[in-house]
């Protein structure tokens, strides 16, 4: 009864989270007239107040230092900026990004002096740069998630191919090896692009980050349906995978080629995420799997972590916001998740070997 009560609580939490997510709205500092006029002026002059930036094309009559001049030198700071190798320019900021950042800093300083709370600019809180990293805390935690996934993925492969008994054909007994291997690769790819995106938010990195995350979520749903449904037949797996793959592919193409709709993408991701967590929770409650409590802990922890995405707040010290803390919470959850996957491999291998041996014993008895 206790297990069933916990499961009902999990289901209720998932439904509450889904309804609350639709009520979240972000403040738009980039819609403020002072900010808009500051950016427009900066992109024309290359300066914000007394600060000028080498990445901007300065008009004739203003030198890189912001002083009036009759002509523009061929060796101006902008020409020198373009001559630098790409890997050096990557660490710096282009004119638009620099203007947006400096105008944001100026406007937020005014708001703070007036006693107002921070606003979001272009969907992001005002962060303090650290070694040219746009969101240093999210970058650090994304790297940690990547490392935990790599450790879990590599230890899983070592377990199934070298530590657990292999079949007569030399392949693992565990029938979901290939599915989890693909999941591991997609997870590491997603966290790589999360690291890059939080380092530098440009259109290209944003598209790759969002696309990788959606692809991972879609595949995770396929894996959840197959594993919780105990599908071992190839035909059944294809029937499950085909429609989900078609929808996810269409969704990614829609975002990248037609319209990058943040609201629609959020709805899709939430529905997929909640669905697979419900599948895992219900399966764990109904199953006698030895690692079911570990799985329930993962589902419950992931559900609580979603609160950080719902109740967003400005970054502490200009670095640590709710999204960064959410990335931090996924580190131990990921470690526990891969631990469950390895326990599942051990459990299924032991079960299949015992069934194989029992079948052999029955055949030998019949032959006698």
C-alpha positions in Angstrom: 0.0 0.0 0.0 2.9 2.4 0.8 4.3 1.9 -2.7 1.0 2.5 -4.3 0.5 5.7 -2.2 3.9 7.0 -3.4 3.0 6.2 -7.0 -0.3 8.1 -6.7 1.6 11.1 -5.3 4.1 11.0 -8.2 1.3 10.9 -10.7 -0.4 13.9 -9.0 2.9 15.8 -8.9 3.4 15.3 -12.6 -0.1 16.6 -13.5 0.3 19.6 -11.2 3.7 20.4 -12.8 2.2 20.1 -16.3 -0.6 22.6 -15.5 1.7 25.0 -13.7 4.1 25.2 -16.6 1.4 26.7 -18.8 1.1 29.7 -16.4 4.8 30.7 -16.5 5.7 34.0 -18.3 9.0 35.7 -18.4 9.6 39.4 -18.1 10.9 41.1 -21.3 13.6 43.7 -20.5 14.4 43.8 -24.2 11.0 45.5 -24.8 11.9 48.5 -22.6 12.3 51.7 -24.7 15.6 52.8 -23.0 17.2 49.4 -23.7 16.0 49.5 -27.4 17.3 53.0 -28.0 20.6 52.1 -26.3 21.1 49.1 -28.6 20.2 51.0 -31.7 22.6 53.8 -30.9 25.4 51.4 -30.0 25.1 49.4 -33.3 25.4 52.7 -35.2 28.2 54.3 -33.1 29.9 51.2 -31.6 29.8 52.8 -28.2 27.7 52.7 -25.0 28.4 55.9 -22.9 32.2 56.1 -22.8 32.9 52.5 -23.8 33.5 51.5 -27.4 34.0 48.1 -28.9 36.4 46.7 -31.5 33.8 44.3 -32.9 31.6 47.1 -34.2 31.9 48.8 -37.6 32.6 52.4 -36.6 31.3 55.0 -39.1 33.6 57.4 -40.7 34.2 60.4 -38.4 34.6 58.3 -35.2 37.8 56.4 -34.4 37.9 53.2 -32.3 38.5 55.2 -29.1 35.2 57.1 -29.7 36.9 60.4 -30.7 35.9 62.4 -33.8 38.2 62.0 -36.8 38.0 62.9 -40.5 38.8 59.5 -41.9 38.7 55.9 -40.8 42.0 54.1 -40.6 42.4 50.9 -42.7 44.0 49.3 -39.6 41.1 50.2 -37.3 40.1 48.0 -34.5 37.3 46.4 -36.5 39.7 45.4 -39.4 42.1 43.9 -36.8 39.2 42.1 -35.2 38.3 40.4 -38.5 41.9 39.4 -39.2 42.0 37.4 -36.0 41.6 33.6 -36.2 38.1 32.3 -35.7 39.0 30.5 -32.4 40.1 33.9 -31.0 37.0 35.7 -32.3 34.8 33.0 -30.8 36.0 34.0 -27.3 35.0 37.6 -28.0 31.6 39.1 -28.8 30.3 40.5 -32.1 28.8 44.0 -32.2 25.2 43.2 -31.6 26.0 40.9 -28.7 28.4 43.4 -27.1 25.8 46.2 -27.5 23.0 44.1 -26.0 25.2 43.1 -23.0 26.5 46.6 -22.3 23.1 48.1 -22.6 21.6 45.4 -20.4 24.3 46.1 -17.7 23.6 49.9 -17.9 19.8 49.5 -17.6 20.1 46.9 -14.8 22.4 49.2 -12.9 19.7 52.0 -13.2 16.9 49.6 -12.1 18.9 48.4 -9.1 19.6 51.9 -8.0 15.8 52.6 -8.3 15.0 49.5 -6.2 13.5 47.5 -9.1 13.9 43.7 -9.6 16.0 42.5 -12.6 14.3 41.7 -16.0 15.0 39.1 -18.6 16.6 40.2 -21.8 16.0 38.1 -24.9 14.7 35.3 -22.7 17.7 35.4 -20.4 18.5 36.9 -17.0 21.3 39.4 -16.8 24.4 37.3 -16.1 28.0 38.4 -15.3 30.5 37.1 -17.8 33.3 34.9 -16.7 36.2 34.4 -19.2 33.8 35.3 -22.0 31.3 32.6 -20.9 27.8 33.9 -21.0 26.3 31.7 -18.3 29.3 30.3 -16.3 27.4 28.3 -13.8 25.2 26.5 -16.5 28.4 25.8 -18.5 30.1 24.2 -15.4 27.1 22.1 -14.5 26.6 21.1 -18.2 30.2 19.8 -18.3 29.5 17.9 -15.0 26.4 16.2 -16.5 28.4 15.3 -19.6 31.1 13.7 -17.5 28.6 11.8 -15.4 26.9 10.5 -18.6 30.2 9.5 -20.0 31.1 7.6 -16.8 27.8 5.9 -16.7 27.8 5.0 -20.4 31.3 3.6 -20.4 30.8 1.6 -17.2 27.6 0.2 -18.6 29.4 -1.0 -21.7 32.2 -2.5 -19.6 29.6 -4.3 -17.5 27.6 -5.9 -20.3 30.5 -6.8 -22.5 33.2 -7.7 -20.1 31.8 -8.4 -16.6 28.5 -10.1 -17.2 28.4 -13.6 -19.0 28.0 -13.5 -22.7 25.8 -15.7 -24.9 27.2 -18.6 -27.0 27.3 -16.1 -29.9 29.6 -13.8 -27.9 26.8 -11.1 -27.5 25.3 -9.8 -24.2 22.3 -11.6 -22.8 20.7 -8.2 -22.0 18.3 -7.4 -24.8 18.3 -3.6 -24.4 22.0 -3.0 -24.8 21.8 -1.3 -28.2 18.9 0.9 -27.0 20.8 2.2 -24.0 24.0 2.6 -26.1 22.2 5.0 -28.4 20.7 6.7 -25.4 24.2 7.3 -24.0 25.4 8.8 -27.2 22.4 11.1 -27.6 22.8 12.2 -24.0 26.4 13.1 -24.3 25.7 14.9 -27.6 22.9 16.9 -25.9 25.1 18.0 -23.0 28.0 19.0 -25.3 25.7 21.4 -27.1 24.2 22.6 -23.8 27.7 23.5 -22.8 28.4 25.3 -26.1 25.0 27.1 -26.0 25.4 28.4 -22.5 28.9 29.5 -23.3 27.7 31.5 -26.3 24.1 32.1 -27.1 23.9 32.6 -30.9 21.4 31.3 -33.4 23.5 28.4 -34.5 24.3 27.1 -30.9 20.7 27.7 -29.9 19.3 25.6 -32.7 21.8 22.7 -32.0 21.1 22.8 -28.3 17.3 22.8 -28.6 17.4 20.2 -31.4 19.6 17.9 -29.5 17.5 18.1 -26.4 14.3 17.4 -28.3 15.9 14.4 -30.1 17.0 13.0 -26.7 13.6 13.5 -25.2 11.9 11.8 -28.1 14.3 8.8 -28.0 13.9 8.6 -24.2 10.2 8.2 -24.7 10.7 5.4 -27.3 13.0 3.7 -24.8 10.6 4.1 -21.9 7.7 2.5 -23.9 9.9 -0.4 -25.1 11.5 -1.1 -21.7 8.4 -0.7 -19.6 6.4 -2.7 -22.1 8.9 -5.5 -22.2 9.1 -5.3 -26.0 11.7 -7.7 -27.4 10.3 -8.3 -30.8 11.8 -6.1 -33.5 8.4 -5.6 -35.2 6.9 -4.2 -31.9 9.8 -1.9 -31.4 9.5 -0.5 -34.9 5.8 0.1 -34.5 6.5 2.2 -31.4 9.6 4.0 -32.8 8.2 5.0 -36.2 5.4 7.4 -35.2 7.5 9.0 -32.4 10.5 9.4 -34.6 8.4 11.0 -37.4 6.8 13.5 -35.0 10.2 14.4 -33.4 11.8 14.8 -36.8 9.0 17.0 -38.0 9.1 19.1 -34.9 12.9 19.7 -35.2 12.5 20.7 -38.9 9.6 23.0 -38.0 11.7 24.8 -35.3 14.8 25.1 -37.5 13.3 25.8 -40.9 9.9 27.4 -40.3 9.4 29.1 -37.0 11.4 28.8 -33.7 8.4 28.8 -31.5 9.6 28.7 -27.8 6.1 28.2 -26.4 5.2 25.3 -28.6 8.6 23.7 -28.1 8.1 24.0 -24.3 4.7 22.3 -24.5 6.1 19.4 -26.6 9.0 18.9 -24.3 6.9 18.9 -21.1 4.3 16.5 -22.5 7.1 14.1 -23.7 9.0 14.4 -20.4 5.9 13.9 -18.2 4.7 11.0 -20.2 7.9 9.0 -19.9 8.2 9.7 -16.2 4.7 8.5 -15.7 5.5 5.3 -17.6 8.5 4.7 -15.5 6.7 5.5 -12.3 3.7 3.2 -13.1 6.0 0.4 -14.2 8.2 0.7 -11.0 5.0 0.5 -8.9 3.7 -2.6 -10.6 7.0 -4.3 -11.0 9.0 -6.5 -8.6 12.3 -5.3 -10.1 15.0 -5.2 -7.4 16.0 -1.6 -8.4 12.4 -0.2 -8.5 13.0 2.0 -5.5 16.0 3.5 -7.2 14.0 4.2 -10.2 11.2 5.8 -8.2 13.8 8.0 -6.6 15.0 9.1 -10.0 11.4 9.9 -11.1 10.6 11.8 -7.9 13.9 13.7 -8.0 13.4 14.7 -11.6 9.8 15.9 -10.8 11.1 18.0 -8.0 13.8 19.4 -10.2 11.1 20.6 -12.6 10.1 23.1 -9.9 13.3 25.0 -10.7 12.1 25.5 -14.2 8.7 26.6 -13.1 9.6 29.0 -10.3 12.3 30.9 -12.1 14.3 33.6 -10.2 17.0 36.1 -11.1 20.6 34.9 -10.8 22.3 35.1 -7.4 25.5 37.2 -7.6 24.8 37.4 -11.4 25.8 33.8 -11.9 23.5 31.2 -10.3 19.9 31.2 -11.5 17.1 28.6 -11.3 18.1 27.0 -14.7 21.7 26.6 -13.5 20.6 25.0 -10.2 18.4 22.7 -12.3 21.4 21.6 -14.2 23.2 21.0 -10.9 20.3 18.8 -9.6 20.5 16.6 -12.7 24.0 15.5 -11.9 23.2 13.2 -9.0 20.0 12.1 -10.7 21.9 11.1 -13.8 24.4 9.1 -11.7 21.5 7.3 -10.0 19.8 6.8 -13.4 22.8 5.0 -14.9 23.1 3.0 -11.7 19.5 1.7 -12.3 20.3 0.9 -15.9 23.3 -1.2 -14.8 21.2 -2.9 -12.2 18.6 -3.7 -14.8 21.3 -5.2 -17.0 22.4 -7.4 -14.2 18.8 -8.4 -13.3 17.8 -9.3 -16.8 21.0 -11.2 -17.6 20.7 -13.3 -14.5 17.0 -14.0 -15.2 17.6 -14.9 -18.9 20.5 -17.2 -18.0 18.4 -19.0 -15.4 15.6 -19.4 -17.9 18.1 -20.8 -20.5 19.5 -23.3 -18.0 16.0 -24.4 -16.9 15.1 -25.0 -20.6 18.2 -27.1 -21.1 17.4 -29.1 -18.0 13.8 -29.8 -19.2 15.1 -30.9 -22.6 17.7 -33.2 -21.0 15.0 -34.8 -18.8 12.7 -35.4 -21.7 15.5 -37.0 -23.7 16.1 -39.4 -20.8 
